C-alpha cells in the first residue's frame, strides 16, 4: 500500500466507524424508548375504527384530550367531546360529560397515543372505572395508521372545549 494513502484511508475508516456507532446508538436509544420509556396503558384499548363505531352508537364516551390548536388543524373525531387535558378542571369537565358516572366507558384519544396512555393511568388511579385508550391517535403510531389516515370523519372545531 502506498504510504501517502494510508493516513487518508485511516481517517476514512475512522469516520465510517463513528457513523456506524452513531447509527447503532440512535437505534439502540429508540429501542430503549419504545420498550421501556414510551408510556403504556395497563387498561383496555380500542383501535380508531372501533372507537368511532362505539362513540357513534353511544356505548363509549370519546374524549379528544389534545390542545385547541391541534383541534383547529385536524378537526375533532366525529362523535368525540373536546376537553383539553391541560384544563385545571379537566376531571370535573370529564365527569360532567360522563353524566357524573365514574363507571361510564370513556375512550381517550390524542395525537399518537402517548398523552392518552399517561392520562388513562391517572384517571384510573383517580377512580374512573372504565377508561380505554385509543393508542393510534389522530395521526397514527406503532399501534396503527390513526384516525386521519383511515379517513374517519371529523368535526370542525368550534373554538371552545367542553
VOKOLKE-24928 format. One record per atom (N, C-alpha, C): atom name; residue number from 0; x, y, z. Coordinates in steps of 0.001 Angstrom, whole numbers, m for minus. Each point is the difference from the previous one (the first is absolute). Layout:
# VOKOLKE-24928
(CA,NUM,(X,Y,Z))
...
***
This chain:
# VOKOLKE-24928
(N,0,(854,m1168,0))
(CA,0,(m854,1168,0))
(C,0,(896,1225,0))
(N,1,(m425,997,m716))
(CA,1,(735,1259,m81))
(C,1,(m53,703,1354))
(N,2,(1172,382,532))
(CA,2,(71,606,1329))
(C,2,(m724,1338,61))
(N,3,(m124,721,m1125))
(CA,3,(m694,1286,13))
(C,3,(m1514,m165,109))
(N,4,(m538,m1136,m437))
(CA,4,(m1446,m228,52))
(C,4,(m447,m540,1357))
(N,5,(907,m576,762))
(CA,5,(m359,m626,1272))
(C,5,(m684,961,973))
(N,6,(511,1239,245))
(CA,6,(m698,896,938))
(C,6,(m1411,361,m463))
(N,7,(m193,218,m1293))
(CA,7,(m1329,341,m512))
(C,7,(m958,m1165,189))
(N,8,(469,m1204,m273))
(CA,8,(m841,m1189,147))
(C,8,(m362,m210,1475))
(N,9,(947,242,902))
(CA,9,(m260,m147,1425))
(C,9,(m1056,1002,456))
(N,10,(89,1251,m464))
(CA,10,(m1013,1004,347))
(C,10,(m1362,m422,m525))
(N,11,(m29,m518,m1216))
(CA,11,(m1248,m447,m611))
(C,11,(m585,m1168,799))
(N,12,(839,m936,414))
(CA,12,(m466,m1139,790))
(C,12,(m535,457,1356))
(N,13,(698,963,626))
(CA,13,(m471,520,1286))
(C,13,(m1348,691,m159))
(N,14,(m149,768,m1063))
(CA,14,(m1265,700,m250))
(C,14,(m1140,m997,m189))
(N,15,(238,m1040,m773))
(CA,15,(m1019,m1025,m211))
(C,15,(m341,m708,1313))
(N,16,(1003,m272,799))
(CA,16,(m227,m649,1291))
(C,16,(m833,901,903))
(N,17,(334,1292,50))
(CA,17,(m763,930,831))
(C,17,(m1448,116,m473))
(N,18,(m203,62,m1296))
(CA,18,(m1359,74,m551))
(C,18,(m771,m1268,357))
(N,19,(643,m1138,m111))
(CA,19,(m635,m1270,359))
(C,19,(m370,m52,1474))
(N,20,(916,456,855))
(CA,20,(m278,22,1434))
(C,20,(m1136,962,335))
(N,21,(m23,1151,m657))
(CA,21,(m1078,962,209))
(C,21,(m1346,m606,m404))
(N,22,(m14,m687,m1130))
(CA,22,(m1213,m661,m460))
(C,22,(m469,m1037,1022))
(N,23,(925,m834,480))
(CA,23,(m355,m1027,976))
(C,23,(m498,612,1305))
(N,24,(636,1083,436))
(CA,24,(m430,662,1234))
(C,24,(m1407,573,m154))
(N,25,(m275,607,m1152))
(CA,25,(m1329,553,m249))
(C,25,(m1046,m1106,m45))
(N,26,(293,m1064,m724))
(CA,26,(m936,m1124,m91))
(C,26,(m222,m624,1371))
(N,27,(1070,m139,760))
(CA,27,(m126,m556,1343))
(C,27,(m827,892,904))
(N,28,(224,1306,m110))
(CA,28,(m772,947,805))
(C,28,(m1478,m56,m325))
(N,29,(m326,m103,m1272))
(CA,29,(m1405,m107,m394))
(C,29,(m616,m1295,503))
(N,30,(769,m1070,m22))
(CA,30,(m503,m1277,512))
(C,30,(m262,83,1491))
(N,31,(921,594,739))
(CA,31,(m187,156,1440))
(C,31,(m1241,840,265))
(N,32,(m180,1081,m752))
(CA,32,(m1179,853,177))
(C,32,(m1270,m796,m247))
(N,33,(m52,m724,m1119))
(CA,33,(m1239,m688,m345))
(C,33,(m308,m1140,954))
(N,34,(1019,m627,574))
(CA,34,(m245,m1124,896))
(C,34,(m201,447,1446))
(N,35,(827,935,477))
(CA,35,(3,319,1415))
(C,35,(m596,1364,357))
(N,36,(112,979,m860))
(CA,36,(m374,1357,372))
(C,36,(m1312,474,m599))
(N,37,(m383,m488,m1172))
(CA,37,(m1252,432,m624))
(C,37,(m1147,m393,912))
(N,38,(m872,938,285))
(CA,38,(m1101,m314,910))
(C,38,(m877,m1120,m556))
(N,39,(m342,m902,851))
(CA,39,(m947,m1047,m372))
(C,39,(m1174,104,958))
(N,40,(m1128,m437,m459))
(CA,40,(m1192,48,825))
(C,40,(m333,m1417,429))
(N,41,(m202,m194,1285))
(CA,41,(m259,m1344,517))
(C,41,(m1457,m425,m207))
(N,42,(m856,935,m367))
(CA,42,(m1403,m321,m232))
(C,42,(m248,m430,m1441))
(N,43,(m1262,m47,m355))
(CA,43,(m413,m429,m1338))
(C,43,(199,1118,m1014))
(N,44,(27,m396,m1256))
(CA,44,(145,982,m1071))
(C,44,(m963,m327,m1135))
(N,45,(m196,995,m850))
(CA,45,(m837,m141,m1193))
(C,45,(778,509,m1203))
(N,46,(m169,m651,m1152))
(CA,46,(551,608,m1206))
(C,46,(m938,1131,m418))
(N,47,(458,850,m905))
(CA,47,(m779,1198,m325))
(C,47,(m1355,m323,m633))
(N,48,(m58,m1020,m838))
(CA,48,(m1274,m348,m637))
(C,48,(m1022,m446,1048))
(N,49,(440,m799,962))
(CA,49,(m903,m457,1062))
(C,49,(m376,1151,927))
(N,50,(947,888,284))
(CA,50,(m298,1175,823))
(C,50,(m1072,855,m683))
(N,51,(118,166,m1311))
(CA,51,(m996,773,m739))
(C,51,(m1369,m676,61))
(N,52,(m27,m1311,m249))
(CA,52,(m1264,m725,8))
(C,52,(m670,106,1371))
(N,53,(774,m217,1066))
(CA,53,(m574,34,1340))
(C,53,(m404,1412,425))
(N,54,(737,999,m448))
(CA,54,(m386,1387,309))
(C,54,(m1312,348,m698))
(N,55,(m152,m452,m1235))
(CA,55,(m1225,299,m754))
(C,55,(m1215,m707,594))
(N,56,(187,m1254,486))
(CA,56,(m1164,m707,555))
(C,56,(m213,283,1489))
(N,57,(876,818,596))
(CA,57,(m182,424,1381))
(C,57,(526,m958,1055))
(N,58,(663,m1075,m416))
(CA,58,(493,m945,1003))
(C,58,(1296,457,659))
(N,59,(646,1012,m556))
(CA,59,(1201,572,604))
(C,59,(m47,1518,m161))
(N,60,(536,686,977))
(CA,60,(143,1452,m64))
(C,60,(1413,267,m507))
(N,61,(134,487,m1220))
(CA,61,(1311,259,m607))
(C,61,(415,1428,329))
(N,62,(1179,139,604))
(CA,62,(501,1302,431))
(C,62,(1309,300,m725))
(N,63,(11,1087,m770))
(CA,63,(1221,476,m654))
(C,63,(695,919,997))
(N,64,(1137,m430,515))
(CA,64,(679,715,1086))
(C,64,(1085,946,m499))
(N,65,(104,177,m1314))
(CA,65,(1068,842,m555))
(C,65,(m256,1479,276))
(N,66,(945,813,m454))
(CA,66,(m93,1461,164))
(C,66,(m915,603,m1076))
(N,67,(m564,1178,279))
(CA,67,(m860,659,m999))
(C,67,(695,253,m1335))
(N,68,(1291,332,m4))
(CA,68,(668,215,m1286))
(C,68,(62,m1289,m812))
(N,69,(67,m1145,666))
(CA,69,(m24,m1275,m713))
(C,69,(m1387,m277,m561))
(N,70,(m1026,329,768))
(CA,70,(m1367,m173,m491))
(C,70,(m236,845,m1240))
(N,71,(539,1228,14))
(CA,71,(m187,890,m1149))
(C,71,(698,m535,m1239))
(N,72,(1166,m622,165))
(CA,72,(744,m528,m1157))
(C,72,(m668,m1217,m623))
(N,73,(m517,m904,836))
(CA,73,(m476,m1278,m536))
(C,73,(m1492,m220,123))
(N,74,(m661,785,829))
(CA,74,(m1376,m294,346))
(C,74,(m35,m951,1185))
(N,75,(m1188,m289,462))
(CA,75,(m240,m869,1148))
(C,75,(m652,m1273,m527))
(N,76,(369,m1151,544))
(CA,76,(m638,m1236,m476))
(C,76,(m1518,90,73))
(N,77,(m661,m456,m1026))
(CA,77,(m1457,m15,m29))
(C,77,(m510,m784,1205))
(N,78,(m890,603,741))
(CA,78,(m569,m646,1172))
(C,78,(768,259,1285))
(N,79,(1096,748,m85))
(CA,79,(837,245,1178))
(C,79,(m358,1307,684))
(N,80,(389,92,1257))
(CA,80,(m79,1231,774))
(C,80,(1420,531,132))
(N,81,(192,1273,m230))
(CA,81,(1323,615,99))
(C,81,(183,599,1390))
(N,82,(897,m607,779))
(CA,82,(320,524,1331))
(C,82,(1519,6,126))
(N,83,(580,1173,m24))
(CA,83,(1453,165,100))
(C,83,(480,m564,1339))
(N,84,(899,m968,m50))
(CA,84,(470,m651,1224))
(C,84,(759,934,935))
(N,85,(410,1174,m502))
(CA,85,(748,954,827))
(C,85,(m914,884,840))
(N,86,(m1298,m92,m228))
(CA,86,(m941,798,782))
(C,86,(146,m312,1475))
(N,87,(7,1013,842))
(CA,87,(98,m273,1443))
(C,87,(m1205,m782,530))
(N,88,(m1135,120,m682))
(CA,88,(m1211,m704,420))
(C,88,(m300,m1193,m908))
(N,89,(1040,m612,m558))
(CA,89,(m215,m1089,m961))
(C,89,(m870,m1111,577))
(N,90,(325,m486,1195))
(CA,90,(m768,m1113,581))
(C,90,(m1465,371,177))
(N,91,(m258,1226,437))
(CA,91,(m1378,448,154))
(C,91,(m731,81,m1333))
(N,92,(684,516,m1018))
(CA,92,(m610,82,m1335))
(C,92,(m265,m1395,m559))
(N,93,(929,m918,255))
(CA,93,(m185,m1382,m457))
(C,93,(m1171,m651,726))
(N,94,(m71,187,1300))
(CA,94,(m1122,m555,765))
(C,94,(m1329,556,m491))
(N,95,(m55,1291,m282))
(CA,95,(m1233,603,m514))
(C,95,(m381,m621,m1347))
(N,96,(985,m167,m891))
(CA,96,(m274,m611,m1313))
(C,96,(m475,m1441,149))
(N,97,(468,m680,1057))
(CA,97,(m373,m1400,243))
(C,97,(m1275,m121,824))
(N,98,(m683,1115,231))
(CA,98,(m1225,m37,794))
(C,98,(270,m359,1450))
(N,99,(1177,383,482))
(CA,99,(432,m261,1379))
(C,99,(43,m1490,334))
(N,100,(239,m816,m1025))
(CA,100,(68,m1453,153))
(C,100,(1452,m450,m188))
(N,101,(700,m289,1104))
(CA,101,(1405,m428,m71))
(C,101,(164,m1382,m627))
(N,102,(m1093,m743,m153))
(CA,102,(62,m1323,m618))
(C,102,(m262,57,m1512))
(N,103,(m352,1155,m512))
(CA,103,(m280,146,m1437))
(C,103,(1248,m316,m814))
(N,104,(m147,m699,m1108))
(CA,104,(1131,m292,m889))
(C,104,(466,1298,m657))
(N,105,(1268,342,232))
(CA,105,(590,1229,m524))
(C,105,(1235,m374,m803))
(N,106,(24,381,m1275))
(CA,106,(1161,m252,m853))
(C,106,(735,1312,m227))
(N,107,(1303,m16,229))
(CA,107,(832,1189,m165))
(C,107,(790,m85,m1292))
(N,108,(19,1106,m759))
(CA,108,(786,73,m1225))
(C,108,(816,1284,19))
(N,109,(1236,m118,m480))
(CA,109,(876,1166,m157))
(C,109,(625,m106,m1392))
(N,110,(1163,548,m196))
(CA,110,(617,m31,m1322))
(C,110,(565,m1377,m340))
(N,111,(789,m586,919))
(CA,111,(686,m1260,m288))
(C,111,(m69,m1028,1127))
(N,112,(m866,209,972))
(CA,112,(m202,m983,1046))
(C,112,(876,158,1227))
(N,113,(885,968,14))
(CA,113,(887,176,1156))
(C,113,(m731,682,1149))
(N,114,(m580,1157,m275))
(CA,114,(m716,726,1057))
(C,114,(m1204,m785,504))
(N,115,(m712,m664,m908))
(CA,115,(m1179,m756,424))
(C,115,(389,m1165,908))
(N,116,(1143,m632,m243))
(CA,116,(459,m1084,873))
(C,116,(327,530,1393))
(N,117,(728,1105,56))
(CA,117,(351,585,1300))
(C,117,(m1248,436,764))
(N,118,(m899,692,m704))
(CA,118,(m1211,487,654))
(C,118,(m912,m1149,403))
(N,119,(m48,m1043,m792))
(CA,119,(m806,m1170,344))
(C,119,(416,m602,1331))
(N,120,(1308,m96,205))
(CA,120,(494,m520,1286))
(C,120,(m412,911,1154))
(N,121,(131,1312,m205))
(CA,121,(m351,950,1067))
(C,121,(m1502,m38,314))
(N,122,(m829,m87,m1041))
(CA,122,(m1448,m37,224))
(C,122,(m418,m1282,708))
(N,123,(605,m1108,m384))
(CA,123,(m299,m1266,667))
(C,123,(378,89,1474))
(N,124,(1165,564,291))
(CA,124,(434,169,1395))
(C,124,(m924,951,757))
(N,125,(m651,920,m726))
(CA,125,(m903,973,632))
(C,125,(m1420,m539,170))
(N,126,(m231,m1257,m384))
(CA,126,(m1299,m601,252))
(C,126,(m912,m172,m1197))
(N,127,(444,379,m1195))
(CA,127,(m796,m279,m1192))
(C,127,(163,m1496,m295))
(N,128,(m1109,m691,m192))
(CA,128,(21,m1459,m9))
(C,128,(142,m653,m1367))
(N,129,(m273,719,m1071))
(CA,129,(m23,m633,m1316))
(C,129,(641,914,m1045))
(N,130,(1286,270,175))
(CA,130,(733,886,m909))
(C,130,(683,m847,m1068))
(N,131,(m206,389,m1242))
(CA,131,(605,m685,m1144))
(C,131,(947,959,m709))
(N,132,(1051,m541,m569))
(CA,132,(959,802,m762))
(C,132,(m201,m269,m1484))
(N,133,(183,1028,m808))
(CA,133,(5,m143,m1458))
(C,133,(1439,276,m430))
(N,134,(872,m1023,32))
(CA,134,(1439,221,m156))
(C,134,(443,451,m1392))
(N,135,(m804,m216,m1019))
(CA,135,(365,491,m1337))
(C,135,(m49,1523,m57))
(N,136,(m937,558,741))
(CA,136,(m181,1439,m5))
(C,136,(m506,525,m1331))
(N,137,(31,1299,m114))
(CA,137,(m446,662,m1226))
(C,137,(1006,m171,m1131))
(N,138,(1289,15,344))
(CA,138,(1049,40,m1021))
(C,138,(666,m1335,m266))
(N,139,(m314,m1011,779))
(CA,139,(612,m1307,m177))
(C,139,(1193,m202,918))
(N,140,(271,m1273,270))
(CA,140,(1112,m374,870))
(C,140,(376,m1436,m338))
(N,141,(834,m586,827))
(CA,141,(353,m1404,m229))
(C,141,(m1219,m908,150))
(N,142,(m1066,497,628))
(CA,142,(m1225,m779,181))
(C,142,(m859,m52,m1266))
(N,143,(221,919,m940))
(CA,143,(m804,17,m1218))
(C,143,(63,1340,m697))
(N,144,(m688,117,m1133))
(CA,144,(118,1193,m846))
(C,144,(m648,1265,554))
(N,145,(m947,m124,893))
(CA,145,(m630,1179,581))
(C,145,(m1293,398,m682))
(N,146,(m732,855,694))
(CA,146,(m1324,453,m425))
(C,146,(32,648,m1382))
(N,147,(901,948,m178))
(CA,147,(30,762,m1253))
(C,147,(400,m860,m1188))
(N,148,(1009,m851,176))
(CA,148,(462,m845,m1108))
(C,148,(m1075,m972,m458))
(N,149,(m868,m422,910))
(CA,149,(m1092,m898,m377))
(C,149,(m1187,745,m600))
(N,150,(78,1318,m1))
(CA,150,(m1075,791,m593))
(C,150,(m1274,22,823))
(N,151,(128,m230,1302))
(CA,151,(m1186,71,856))
(C,151,(m455,1455,108))
(N,152,(m1279,228,176))
(CA,152,(m517,1375,m31))
(C,152,(433,829,1203))
(N,153,(142,1285,m251))
(CA,153,(339,959,1046))
(C,153,(m1020,1119,3))
(N,154,(m114,659,1146))
(CA,154,(m863,1158,144))
(C,154,(900,1231,20))
(N,155,(m492,1089,m536))
(CA,155,(735,1263,66))
(C,155,(56,455,1448))
(N,156,(1150,509,408))
(CA,156,(145,528,1375))
(C,156,(m659,1368,69))
(N,157,(m929,159,939))
(CA,157,(m770,1247,129))
(C,157,(709,1037,852))
(N,158,(1213,m274,466))
(CA,158,(759,995,743))
(C,158,(m142,m37,1500))
(N,159,(m640,m1047,533))
(CA,159,(m93,m124,1457))
(C,159,(8,m1475,374))
(N,160,(385,m248,1239))
(CA,160,(m80,m1372,493))
(C,160,(m1190,m105,924))
(N,161,(m358,m1204,329))
(CA,161,(m1171,m215,867))
(C,161,(359,178,1443))
***
